[in-house]
Amino acid sequence: MKKKDIGFWETLKREILKTTLIGKKMFSATKETTILKDLHEVLGYTLVKKIREKNIQLDDPESNEIIKRIDAHEESLDALEQDVNEIKAS
């Protein structure tokens, strides 16, 4: 092989290795992001539950507004579920 060809293959090999390592890191980052999202979700559910049970008091208007919106959407879901059950029963 020519020197030029050897250099090309070495460069290609290095680039493939770097791409593989970057891909592995990106996969790990995706996993970590998913775990972090899930933990934030669990924390949110836990806090909403404790606020509803009056175990935690919030003086933050923005958080209270979010909880009101959560309550409204949960009521909408309950109504939809009831409608579905009525349709099934008819």
Summary of the structure (lengths in Angstrom):
residues: 90
radius of gyration: 26.6
end to end distance: 79.8
largest distance: 81.0
contacts: 170
relative contact order: 0.04
helix: 88%
strand: 0%
